[in-house]
């Protein structure tokens, strides 16, 4: 990085080295509001949570004492924990897979012009645009209706059928899963459509001549071109997949009894006051998510070499 | 392209129909419920409304939240829906504005001014998405108490931007970074200040990306329900999601559905107006530029 050029590549009065220094100072000043928000709302609470996960803090005892990695270690021996992990991973994989499949379908349907495309586009956009904070309330109460509505009997029958096949709470869990897929597939579809729009049409025409089948074209042309969009979409949907479950858990005061890591941590913290183990549990997936993110960064980070 | 044979046209049309019904049915269903009278809700067909009525919406607006159950004709409480609506508008508009200003500033710094290690700054900011929100509200409550913002809308104005900020910074800074330098160059050569060059050249150019960031922020903020119900306690201070969660759904099901619609319709309209811009902005952020 030659320090003799300022950002605009123009030598400016006062010497470019000091201009560059001024730019850097300005950059930090401009970054500070965003960083202040993140430190206040995320970094400090995260640090607190990490510290608590190493103690046995509980409102039922006086004074937390340091226990080291004991909270984490105890989870590894707990079969209930492994069941929770299994459900969590299963939920994430199933919703992510379904969202991706449906989302890719949406994007491909919308990629070509046809009559009424604008309307179908809007329809695909709406599940994501419809505010999830309230639609999850509506969705939950539609699928598990309160007593007096016309479809209660039908839904009740369905609920008991599912619950008796997979265990109590299965229907509530399934309904949140369906909601998550419904909303997430809309987000991914629109996101991938933006990716497809970026591909020059000539590339597809070329592929049309070169490849044998539509399937081949999809795997050898479309997917590689969409890779950065796919990676970003998968990551964003992974990190938000559990928000809906947490919402419904809060809404129904823990009526979702298929525990995923997040809701199980709530249970430990709020219902039994064990903040230490609860924090450990909440944090236990972070290293894995972080590793996945840094692997993904390669695919969607801007490819240019660093310059200044 | 050759015209399709009839069976392909039919297949395409039914695929489109399937997509549309899949996407719209839940929304349609909630809209229909909110237009029903209590009588029709119990005895009518769940999928259609024969005698649409706005009585649920009217009832929402007439209530003041002063009645606390066991009063009047039934056990029903009343809810200060107008207050909730006002709070929601303040919080959403404010939080989206804060998100946009903070992320445009940060993105300009990272994408154009490029301080040392700007890529790592950007990655670290984006990586804040891996922090689980599960128990975060416990320590967050300490922060809010320290700032004396408990049970105050300002608390949400502080918290909500962080839901969307990392992605907005990522998107905007990638866009700014790809813009050719020459764009600012001419203005700077003519002696314009950096600020002036930003407001007259860069910002107007990046409008689609800013719109996309704003719509993303609105979507992210409008999906929160936990934070609002944890930090807003007084019934007159709540936003619509927090308030709806306190409703007795078994008794006020129709009212709750009407509330859901009242909150969603404006958000959906805003999103629908900018839907095309959203896609354009996402495309521009990820690919276009130099």
Interface residues (C-beta under 8 A of the other chain):
Chain A: X7 X8 X9 X10 X12 X23 X24 X26 X27 X28 X29 X30 X31 X33 X34 X35 X37 X38 X40 X41 X42 X43 X44 X45 X46 X48 X49 X105 X106 X109 X114 X116 X119 X120 X121 X122 X123 X124 X125 X126 X127 X128 X129 X130 X131 X132 X133 X134 X135 X136 X137 X138 X139 X141 X142 X145 X146 X147 X148 X149 X150 X151 X182 X186 X187 X190 X191 X193 X194 X195 X197 X198 X228 X229 X235 X236 X239 X240 X242 X243 X246 X247 X250 X251 X261 X262 X265 X266 X269 X275 X278 X279 X282 X283 X285 X286 X289 X290 X293 X294 X297 X300 X301 X302 X304 X306 X307 X308
Chain B: X12 X15 X16 X19 X20 X22 X23 X24 X26 X27 X29 X30 X33 X41 X42 X43 X44 X45 X46 X98 X101 X102 X103 X105 X106 X108 X109 X110 X112 X113 X114 X115 X116 X118 X119 X121 X123 X125 X126 X127 X128 X129 X130 X131 X132 X133 X134 X135 X136 X138 X139 X140 X142 X143 X158 X159 X161 X162 X165 X166 X167 X169 X174 X177 X178 X181 X184 X185 X188 X189 X194 X219 X222 X223 X224 X225 X226 X228 X229 X240 X241 X244 X245 X249 X250 X253 X256 X257 X259 X260 X263 X264 X267 X268 X271 X272 X275 X276 X278 X279 X280 X282 X283 X286 X287 X288
